[in-house]
């Protein structure tokens, strides 16, 4: 069983920063890539960012480009999401997810991710 454990959420004022972490543990699995999704109340889960594990190539939703940075620690099987210039509309539960297979596309499609964390709340006050 693979477990994804997120940490780092919390309450921050608009313009502030937060860093989320997600560590994968459990049985060895072929980590193709990891990503972050978020879901606000009454809204569908949406893609935020992803990183391809083999070479660190990153993908971002347009809404977070230039503000959020995803990175990985290959040895620790851990992914991070540095969130800067936070806005109230970034308020959501943030979920970490992991992919074990390709294709090397569809990074924003949650159905391609086989493992999910429990989520961590991020609240940005105005």
Secondary structure by P-SEA (a helix, b strand, c coil): cbbbbbcbbbbbccccbbbbbbbbbcccccccccbbbbbccccccccccccccccbbbbbcccccccbbbbbcccccbbbbbbcccccccccbbbbbbbcccccccccccccccccccbbbbbbcc
